[in-house]
Amino acid sequence: MQRYWPILAAVGLIALTAMISARAETGVASIRAGNHNCPHCVLTGADLTNQCVKGGDLTGANFDSAKLVVACMSKANFRGASFRGADLSGANLADSKLDDADLTGAILVITSIKGTDFSRAKGLTQAQLDGACGDAKTRLPAGLTVRVCE
């Protein structure tokens, strides 16, 4: 049995990769069809440019390495979501819920974060915030600042 272990592990990895890919395609299709609710969706690497999930429930969704350029994401629930390495350039995250969301390596260039509470978000850096804009209601972790949107 030990000599078959590498083969079984490889087959298992291929099956897992296919399952994740199928779940990502289902989630992307759902959002493109106008469904704003997709809790715990796997959207890893998805291109969701110009898509809208305004006011949606995306609790725990995985947006790692996703392209969310100019996406309408305001007033949505992203609690516990992962945006590791995601491109949120020009996206509107105003008034969204991001408690325990992971923004490690996310791109926030020209991203609107007005009224958004990032105080419990993970992986957020000043370099990321330097490209975004917020307002007096924007909440950030201690020591971080954001410029005001004009």
MDAnalysis code that builds the backbone (N, CA, C; Angstrom):
import MDAnalysis as mda
import numpy as np

u = mda.Universe.empty(450, n_residues=150, atom_resindex=np.repeat(np.arange(150), 3), trajectory=True)
u.add_TopologyAttr("name", ["N", "CA", "C"] * 150)
u.add_TopologyAttr("resid", np.arange(1, 151))
u.add_TopologyAttr("resname", ["MET", "GLN", "ARG", "TYR", "TRP", "PRO", "ILE", "LEU", "ALA", "ALA", "VAL", "GLY", "LEU", "ILE", "ALA", "LEU", "THR", "ALA", "MET", "ILE", "SER", "ALA", "ARG", "ALA", "GLU", "THR", "GLY", "VAL", "ALA", "SER", "ILE", "ARG", "ALA", "GLY", "ASN", "HIS", "ASN", "CYS", "PRO", "HIS", "CYS", "VAL", "LEU", "THR", "GLY", "ALA", "ASP", "LEU", "THR", "ASN", "GLN", "CYS", "VAL", "LYS", "GLY", "GLY", "ASP", "LEU", "THR", "GLY", "ALA", "ASN", "PHE", "ASP", "SER", "ALA", "LYS", "LEU", "VAL", "VAL", "ALA", "CYS", "MET", "SER", "LYS", "ALA", "ASN", "PHE", "ARG", "GLY", "ALA", "SER", "PHE", "ARG", "GLY", "ALA", "ASP", "LEU", "SER", "GLY", "ALA", "ASN", "LEU", "ALA", "ASP", "SER", "LYS", "LEU", "ASP", "ASP", "ALA", "ASP", "LEU", "THR", "GLY", "ALA", "ILE", "LEU", "VAL", "ILE", "THR", "SER", "ILE", "LYS", "GLY", "THR", "ASP", "PHE", "SER", "ARG", "ALA", "LYS", "GLY", "LEU", "THR", "GLN", "ALA", "GLN", "LEU", "ASP", "GLY", "ALA", "CYS", "GLY", "ASP", "ALA", "LYS", "THR", "ARG", "LEU", "PRO", "ALA", "GLY", "LEU", "THR", "VAL", "ARG", "VAL", "CYS", "GLU"])
u.atoms.positions = np.array([
    [0.817, -1.190, 0.000],
    [0.000, 0.000, 0.000],
    [0.866, 1.261, 0.000],
    [2.001, 1.203, 0.690],
    [2.848, 2.387, 0.778],
    [3.366, 2.822, -0.588],
    [3.631, 1.878, -1.465],
    [4.157, 2.253, -2.772],
    [3.091, 2.927, -3.641],
    [1.815, 2.733, -3.314],
    [0.739, 3.366, -4.068],
    [0.352, 4.733, -3.510],
    [0.853, 5.054, -2.340],
    [0.469, 6.310, -1.683],
    [0.701, 7.540, -2.569],
    [1.857, 7.713, -3.228],
    [2.038, 8.896, -4.085],
    [1.015, 8.970, -5.215],
    [0.639, 7.828, -5.765],
    [-0.344, 7.808, -6.843],
    [-1.711, 8.194, -6.308],
    [-2.099, 7.632, -5.164],
    [-3.387, 7.956, -4.550],
    [-3.446, 9.435, -4.169],
    [-2.351, 9.965, -3.648],
    [-2.300, 11.376, -3.276],
    [-2.454, 12.257, -4.516],
    [-1.807, 11.915, -5.614],
    [-1.904, 12.691, -6.850],
    [-3.324, 12.658, -7.403],
    [-3.950, 11.490, -7.387],
    [-5.327, 11.358, -7.875],
    [-6.259, 12.189, -6.998],
    [-6.052, 12.142, -5.700],
    [-6.863, 12.937, -4.771],
    [-6.699, 14.430, -5.018],
    [-5.481, 14.870, -5.283],
    [-5.214, 16.276, -5.557],
    [-5.882, 16.711, -6.850],
    [-5.839, 15.882, -7.858],
    [-6.491, 16.196, -9.132],
    [-8.003, 16.306, -8.931],
    [-8.588, 15.394, -8.174],
    [-10.031, 15.427, -7.905],
    [-10.409, 16.677, -7.117],
    [-9.597, 17.034, -6.122],
    [-9.854, 18.227, -5.311],
    [-9.765, 19.481, -6.174],
    [-8.770, 19.569, -7.031],
    [-8.605, 20.715, -7.926],
    [-9.806, 20.843, -8.860],
    [-10.288, 19.737, -9.391],
    [-11.456, 19.750, -10.278],
    [-12.697, 20.203, -9.524],
    [-12.839, 19.768, -8.276],
    [-13.995, 20.147, -7.470],
    [-13.976, 21.651, -7.184],
    [-12.811, 22.195, -6.822],
    [-12.685, 23.626, -6.542],
    [-12.968, 24.427, -7.800],
    [-12.453, 23.982, -8.923],
    [-12.687, 24.667, -10.192],
    [-14.170, 24.682, -10.543],
    [-14.851, 23.571, -10.344],
    [-16.284, 23.494, -10.635],
    [-17.070, 24.421, -9.714],
    [-16.695, 24.477, -8.427],
    [-17.374, 25.379, -7.490],
    [-17.147, 26.830, -7.875],
    [-15.933, 27.168, -8.333],
    [-15.630, 28.537, -8.751],
    [-16.472, 28.920, -9.962],
    [-16.578, 28.013, -10.927],
    [-17.376, 28.291, -12.124],
    [-18.840, 28.500, -11.765],
    [-19.360, 27.710, -10.828],
    [-20.743, 27.847, -10.390],
    [-20.964, 29.197, -9.718],
    [-20.038, 29.600, -8.838],
    [-20.147, 30.883, -8.142],
    [-20.071, 32.056, -9.100],
    [-19.142, 32.011, -10.033],
    [-18.993, 33.074, -11.023],
    [-20.262, 33.173, -11.872],
    [-20.776, 32.060, -12.324],
    [-21.992, 32.058, -13.146],
    [-23.166, 32.645, -12.371],
    [-23.248, 32.322, -11.088],
    [-24.327, 32.833, -10.248],
    [-24.255, 34.358, -10.128],
    [-23.056, 34.884, -9.898],
    [-22.888, 36.333, -9.770],
    [-23.148, 37.024, -11.105],
    [-22.638, 36.464, -12.176],
    [-22.866, 37.059, -13.505],
    [-24.342, 37.042, -13.886],
    [-25.100, 36.114, -13.330],
    [-26.533, 36.036, -13.597],
    [-27.323, 37.032, -12.741],
    [-26.616, 37.776, -11.881],
    [-27.278, 38.800, -11.079],
    [-27.569, 38.407, -9.650],
    [-27.149, 37.222, -9.237],
    [-27.359, 36.789, -7.855],
    [-26.313, 37.469, -6.968],
    [-26.744, 38.297, -6.047],
    [-25.825, 39.017, -5.174],
    [-25.476, 38.228, -3.918],
    [-26.153, 37.148, -3.653],
    [-25.880, 36.326, -2.478],
    [-25.133, 35.060, -2.884],
    [-23.981, 34.878, -2.260],
    [-23.180, 33.695, -2.568],
    [-22.279, 33.407, -1.362],
    [-22.877, 33.132, -0.196],
    [-22.049, 32.884, 0.987],
    [-21.156, 31.653, 0.792],
    [-19.927, 31.780, 1.239],
    [-18.912, 30.726, 1.189],
    [-18.595, 30.265, -0.236],
    [-18.858, 31.110, -1.213],
    [-18.517, 30.787, -2.594],
    [-17.013, 30.704, -2.768],
    [-16.591, 29.817, -3.629],
    [-15.187, 29.727, -4.012],
    [-15.063, 30.468, -5.341],
    [-14.419, 31.641, -5.287],
    [-14.276, 32.492, -6.461],
    [-12.805, 32.766, -6.729],
    [-11.969, 31.851, -6.314],
    [-10.523, 31.973, -6.451],
    [-10.138, 32.183, -7.910],
    [-9.405, 33.270, -8.183],
    [-8.909, 33.543, -9.523],
    [-9.957, 33.979, -10.530],
    [-11.187, 34.184, -10.088],
    [-12.272, 34.539, -11.012],
    [-12.106, 35.960, -11.536],
    [-12.547, 36.188, -12.766],
    [-12.592, 37.536, -13.328],
    [-14.016, 38.049, -13.160],
    [-14.188, 38.919, -12.165],
    [-15.497, 39.503, -11.876],
    [-15.472, 41.002, -12.146],
    [-14.694, 41.403, -13.140],
    [-14.610, 42.803, -13.543],
    [-15.998, 43.323, -13.896],
    [-16.323, 44.506, -13.370],
    [-17.599, 45.192, -13.632],
    [-18.828, 44.431, -13.134],
    [-18.660, 43.456, -12.256],
    [-19.809, 42.725, -11.732],
    [-20.345, 43.437, -10.494],
    [-21.582, 43.157, -10.137],
    [-22.212, 43.816, -8.995],
    [-22.744, 42.789, -7.997],
    [-22.371, 42.991, -6.747],
    [-22.907, 42.178, -5.650],
    [-23.417, 43.113, -4.540],
    [-23.821, 44.316, -4.944],
    [-24.271, 45.341, -3.999],
    [-25.331, 44.781, -3.050],
    [-25.066, 44.952, -1.734],
    [-26.002, 44.517, -0.719],
    [-26.068, 43.009, -0.532],
    [-25.199, 42.273, -1.181],
    [-25.242, 40.818, -1.129],
    [-24.605, 40.207, 0.106],
    [-24.903, 38.942, 0.327],
    [-24.297, 38.166, 1.408],
    [-23.219, 37.276, 0.804],
    [-21.962, 37.648, 1.043],
    [-20.814, 36.875, 0.566],
    [-19.944, 36.488, 1.749],
    [-20.589, 36.215, 2.862],
    [-19.896, 35.805, 4.070],
    [-18.985, 34.627, 3.776],
    [-17.719, 34.747, 4.167],
    [-16.779, 33.642, 4.029],
    [-16.400, 33.269, 2.610],
    [-16.741, 34.094, 1.638],
    [-16.396, 33.790, 0.244],
    [-14.888, 33.889, 0.045],
    [-14.379, 33.132, -0.925],
    [-12.948, 33.137, -1.226],
    [-12.726, 33.828, -2.567],
    [-12.173, 35.056, -2.490],
    [-11.859, 35.859, -3.666],
    [-10.354, 35.891, -3.915],
    [-9.602, 34.960, -3.378],
    [-8.149, 34.977, -3.529],
    [-7.762, 35.066, -5.001],
    [-6.879, 36.011, -5.311],
    [-6.364, 36.248, -6.668],
    [-7.447, 36.574, -7.687],
    [-8.625, 36.966, -7.239],
    [-9.713, 37.319, -8.159],
    [-9.500, 38.718, -8.715],
    [-10.088, 38.964, -9.866],
    [-10.038, 40.276, -10.494],
    [-11.408, 40.920, -10.302],
    [-11.454, 41.919, -9.414],
    [-12.700, 42.593, -9.060],
    [-12.618, 44.070, -9.451],
    [-12.026, 44.331, -10.593],
    [-11.797, 45.689, -11.070],
    [-13.143, 46.362, -11.360],
    [-13.332, 47.547, -10.827],
    [-14.531, 48.358, -10.988],
    [-15.796, 47.577, -10.593],
    [-15.671, 46.709, -9.622],
    [-16.821, 45.926, -9.160],
    [-17.654, 46.738, -8.172],
    [-18.950, 46.600, -8.273],
    [-19.893, 47.250, -7.364],
    [-20.103, 46.304, -6.181],
    [-19.489, 46.632, -5.041],
    [-19.496, 45.743, -3.889],
    [-19.977, 46.456, -2.624],
    [-20.659, 47.592, -2.785],
    [-21.082, 48.394, -1.633],
    [-22.203, 47.704, -0.858],
    [-22.235, 48.025, 0.431],
    [-23.282, 47.557, 1.358],
    [-23.420, 46.035, 1.393],
    [-22.345, 45.335, 1.075],
    [-22.369, 43.871, 1.065],
    [-21.715, 43.312, 2.328],
    [-22.022, 42.072, 2.631],
    [-21.459, 41.400, 3.800],
    [-20.333, 40.474, 3.349],
    [-19.096, 40.877, 3.672],
    [-17.908, 40.093, 3.340],
    [-17.227, 39.594, 4.614],
    [-17.981, 39.416, 5.686],
    [-17.384, 38.953, 6.945],
    [-16.694, 37.614, 6.719],
    [-15.424, 37.551, 7.149],
    [-14.663, 36.314, 7.041],
    [-14.240, 35.950, 5.627],
    [-14.462, 36.833, 4.664],
    [-14.071, 36.556, 3.276],
    [-12.563, 36.703, 3.119],
    [-12.027, 36.094, 2.086],
    [-10.598, 36.191, 1.793],
    [-10.394, 36.865, 0.442],
    [-9.592, 37.930, 0.458],
    [-9.250, 38.688, -0.741],
    [-7.740, 38.671, -0.960],
    [-7.073, 37.615, -0.544],
    [-5.607, 37.549, -0.650],
    [-5.178, 37.672, -2.112],
    [-4.407, 38.725, -2.410],
    [-3.904, 38.932, -3.760],
    [-4.953, 39.353, -4.774],
    [-6.156, 39.708, -4.337],
    [-7.223, 40.114, -5.257],
    [-6.981, 41.534, -5.761],
    [-7.418, 41.812, -6.979],
    [-7.313, 43.144, -7.555],
    [-8.663, 43.840, -7.435],
    [-8.742, 44.788, -6.488],
    [-9.967, 45.542, -6.236],
    [-9.847, 46.964, -6.777],
    [-9.042, 47.160, -7.808],
    [-8.834, 48.489, -8.389],
    [-10.151, 49.083, -8.870],
    [-10.451, 50.280, -8.387],
    [-11.657, 50.974, -8.806],
    [-12.948, 50.399, -8.258],
    [-12.863, 49.398, -7.402],
    [-14.074, 48.790, -6.834],
    [-14.709, 49.726, -5.804],
    [-15.993, 49.546, -5.582],
    [-16.709, 50.322, -4.581],
    [-17.083, 49.396, -3.433],
    [-16.360, 49.531, -2.321],
    [-16.617, 48.738, -1.116],
    [-17.315, 49.562, -0.039],
    [-17.879, 50.702, -0.416],
    [-18.491, 51.609, 0.554],
    [-19.540, 50.902, 1.407],
    [-19.463, 51.170, 2.705],
    [-20.438, 50.674, 3.684],
    [-20.552, 49.153, 3.749],
    [-19.522, 48.448, 3.324],
    [-19.539, 46.980, 3.391],
    [-19.018, 46.489, 4.734],
    [-19.363, 45.262, 5.061],
    [-18.925, 44.641, 6.311],
    [-17.746, 43.716, 6.007],
    [-16.601, 43.991, 6.638],
    [-15.392, 43.210, 6.370],
    [-14.756, 42.668, 7.642],
    [-15.547, 42.427, 8.684],
    [-14.999, 41.856, 9.916],
    [-14.305, 40.540, 9.608],
    [-13.073, 40.410, 10.067],
    [-12.258, 39.200, 9.901],
    [-11.961, 38.845, 8.443],
    [-12.175, 39.774, 7.517],
    [-11.800, 39.535, 6.116],
    [-10.282, 39.643, 5.995],
    [-9.705, 38.863, 5.101],
    [-8.257, 38.861, 4.880],
    [-7.943, 39.599, 3.588],
    [-7.235, 40.728, 3.718],
    [-6.889, 41.562, 2.566],
    [-5.398, 41.518, 2.261],
    [-4.716, 40.503, 2.714],
    [-3.282, 40.372, 2.495],
    [-2.958, 40.434, 1.002],
    [-2.163, 41.415, 0.619],
    [-1.732, 41.542, -0.766],
    [-2.781, 42.031, -1.744],
    [-3.955, 42.422, -1.257],
    [-5.002, 42.916, -2.158],
    [-4.610, 44.285, -2.713],
    [-5.013, 44.549, -3.936],
    [-4.741, 45.831, -4.587],
    [-5.974, 46.715, -4.404],
    [-5.762, 47.901, -3.799],
    [-6.867, 48.810, -3.503],
    [-6.688, 50.164, -4.194],
    [-6.192, 50.169, -5.409],
    [-5.959, 51.412, -6.139],
    [-7.293, 52.002, -6.598],
    [-7.532, 53.243, -6.245],
    [-8.763, 53.965, -6.573],
    [-10.002, 53.215, -6.061],
    [-9.867, 52.529, -4.959],
    [-10.962, 51.777, -4.357],
    [-11.677, 52.659, -3.349],
    [-12.993, 52.746, -3.437],
    [-13.771, 53.532, -2.490],
    [-14.120, 52.674, -1.280],
    [-13.693, 53.156, -0.111],
    [-13.977, 52.432, 1.136],
    [-14.731, 53.339, 2.112],
    [-15.535, 54.252, 1.580],
    [-16.308, 55.178, 2.406],
    [-17.223, 54.397, 3.350],
    [-17.161, 54.764, 4.631],
    [-18.062, 54.169, 5.609],
    [-17.807, 52.719, 5.937],
    [-16.738, 52.147, 5.427],
    [-16.433, 50.732, 5.652],
    [-15.605, 50.558, 6.917],
    [-15.924, 49.543, 7.693],
    [-15.205, 49.272, 8.937],
    [-14.183, 48.163, 8.703],
    [-12.914, 48.582, 8.622],
    [-11.799, 47.656, 8.445],
    [-11.087, 47.387, 9.760],
    [-11.647, 47.845, 10.878],
    [-10.932, 47.764, 12.158],
    [-10.578, 46.333, 12.556],
    [-11.324, 45.355, 12.085],
    [-11.023, 43.953, 12.409],
    [-10.588, 43.140, 11.203],
    [-10.267, 43.839, 10.103],
    [-9.776, 43.151, 8.903],
    [-8.333, 42.711, 9.120],
    [-7.925, 41.700, 8.389],
    [-6.560, 41.161, 8.501],
    [-5.754, 41.542, 7.264],
    [-4.428, 41.706, 7.458],
    [-3.511, 41.881, 6.341],
    [-3.539, 43.238, 5.669],
    [-4.234, 44.212, 6.226],
    [-4.335, 45.539, 5.626],
    [-3.100, 46.364, 5.973],
    [-2.520, 47.026, 4.974],
    [-1.314, 47.823, 5.195],
    [-1.535, 49.268, 4.760],
    [-0.667, 50.138, 5.241],
    [-0.749, 51.541, 4.839],
    [-0.505, 51.684, 3.339],
    [0.397, 50.895, 2.785],
    [0.668, 50.964, 1.340],
    [-0.602, 50.673, 0.537],
    [-1.412, 49.729, 0.974],
    [-2.669, 49.439, 0.285],
    [-3.616, 50.629, 0.385],
    [-3.726, 51.180, 1.590],
    [-4.650, 52.285, 1.829],
    [-4.240, 53.566, 1.120],
    [-2.967, 53.709, 0.806],
    [-2.498, 54.903, 0.108],
    [-3.133, 55.034, -1.266],
    [-3.606, 53.956, -1.850],
    [-4.252, 54.001, -3.154],
    [-5.759, 54.120, -3.082],
    [-6.328, 53.901, -1.906],
    [-7.780, 53.926, -1.724],
    [-8.233, 55.293, -1.222],
    [-9.538, 55.462, -1.098],
    [-10.051, 56.678, -0.466],
    [-11.276, 56.328, 0.367],
    [-11.434, 57.070, 1.459],
    [-12.535, 56.834, 2.381],
    [-13.175, 58.139, 2.812],
    [-13.758, 58.124, 4.001],
    [-14.360, 59.330, 4.558],
    [-14.270, 59.271, 6.078],
    [-14.925, 60.178, 6.748],
    [-14.857, 60.252, 8.211],
    [-15.455, 59.014, 8.882],
    [-16.332, 58.289, 8.196],
    [-16.950, 57.081, 8.765],
    [-16.112, 55.822, 8.553],
    [-15.075, 55.904, 7.739],
    [-14.214, 54.746, 7.482],
    [-13.447, 54.406, 8.757],
    [-13.478, 53.142, 9.157],
    [-12.782, 52.685, 10.366],
    [-11.629, 51.788, 9.953],
    [-10.446, 52.096, 10.535],
    [-9.222, 51.368, 10.175],
    [-8.524, 50.850, 11.419],
    [-7.663, 49.848, 11.258],
    [-6.852, 49.395, 12.392],
    [-5.978, 50.552, 12.892],
    [-5.637, 50.504, 14.157],
    [-4.823, 51.551, 14.772],
    [-3.548, 51.803, 13.967],
    [-3.234, 53.094, 13.778],
    [-2.015, 53.480, 13.094],
    [-2.140, 53.624, 11.588],
    [-3.277, 53.241, 11.000],
    [-3.461, 53.346, 9.556],
    [-4.392, 54.517, 9.241],
    [-4.174, 55.142, 8.085],
    [-5.002, 56.261, 7.642],
    [-5.367, 56.082, 6.174],
    [-6.400, 56.814, 5.762],
    [-6.814, 56.795, 4.355],
    [-7.165, 58.226, 3.952],
    [-6.870, 58.565, 2.708],
    [-7.230, 59.908, 2.237],
    [-8.735, 59.964, 1.996],
    [-9.262, 61.180, 2.080],
    [-10.695, 61.401, 1.886],
    [-10.994, 61.480, 0.393],
    [-12.056, 60.789, -0.026],
    [-12.505, 60.835, -1.427],
    [-13.020, 62.229, -1.742],
    [-12.747, 62.661, -2.940],
    [-13.261, 63.983, -3.380],
    [-14.436, 63.826, -4.279],
])
